[in-house]
Structure formats: C-alpha cells, structure tokens
Amino acid sequence: MDIEKIKYDIKEMIIQECEKDDFRPEDIDDDIELFSPSSGLELDSLDALAISMGLQKMYGVRLGDSKDFRRVVTTIEKLAQFVKNEKDG
C-alpha cells in the first residue's frame, strides 16, 4: 500500500467523519499531534470514536482499547504506518 495515499485518505476520512468541513486534507500536517490544540482540528472523544470507526470501515483495521488508540492515533504519519503495517501483514 502506498503510504502517501493512506495519509491522504485518512485525512479525508477525518474531515468527513468528524465534520471538519472547513479543512482540506492539505491543511492537516502529517506530524502534528491530532488531539492537541496546535492541530486546529479541535478533536474530542466523540471524534476519536468516529476516527476509529472510519478506520475499521475503510481498512478493516481495529484498534483494541483506548490505550491502543492513544498510542496509534497521535499523528497522521503514525496512523498511516499502523494501517500500512496491519494491511501488509
């Protein structure tokens, strides 16, 4: 799987699932902490659930518990690597 495509698709999914329509994928930096104020996304726990469900829908990958989620869903880069590793096996 192409990592750049995964990153772009994840950004689109976050924008759609979290209803952040004033953002474009290009507005989200690959290395910014998604749940930090510096991202500008203002994501909360409901958004975390939406992201988790979106990943399952798009890629068939599941994040176990909230600890796994916090470990994996930190940046677009780490999230894309997780998806790639899960899909490439």
Beta strands, then each sheet from edge to edge (+ up, - down):
end
